[in-house]
Amino acid sequence: MIAKVSQETLAEIVGTTRSRVSHFMNKFRKMGFINYNGHLEIHSSLLNVVLHDQPHVSGVSSVTGKPDTTGD
């Protein structure tokens, strides 16, 4: 059994705000990386992005999750 984790708890775990967690969950859902409808289903495509840091999600730093200002 997998425990239910709120967005607030997840934010505390990763050191960010609940609104940032919500923002990225919605972004990942729209990009097809996750399904979120009462439970979370993570597609392997998101794991590939996170584990291999490719492809780069445009405009977002893979380290901080904040807008990338390096211009690469």
C-alpha positions, -999 to 999 in steps of 0.1 A, spaced: 0 0 0 13 35 -9 6 63 15 -13 93 4 9 124 4 -6 159 2 9 186 -20 18 205 11 36 175 26 54 169 -7 64 205 -8 79 202 27 98 171 17 114 187 -14 118 222 2 94 243 -19 59 257 -16 26 239 -22 18 263 -50 51 253 -68 42 216 -64 7 223 -78 22 243 -107 46 215 -117 20 187 -112 -3 206 -136 25 213 -160 36 176 -160 0 165 -164 -5 188 -195 28 175 -209 16 139 -205 42 129 -179 16 121 -152 -21 113 -147 -36 128 -116 -72 120 -108 -75 110 -72 -43 91 -74 -9 98 -91 3 77 -120 38 86 -132 47 77 -168 82 65 -176 87 95 -198 89 117 -167 113 93 -150 135 94 -181 136 132 -179 144 133 -142 169 104 -142 187 113 -174 181 151 -174 170 148 -210 151 162 -228 155 196 -212 122 210 -201 124 244 -218 128 274 -195 131 253 -163 163 245 -144 165 208 -137 182 215 -104 160 241 -88 128 239 -108 130 276 -111 131 295 -144 164 290 -162 181 323 -168 213 309 -182 200 311 -218 211 276 -228 
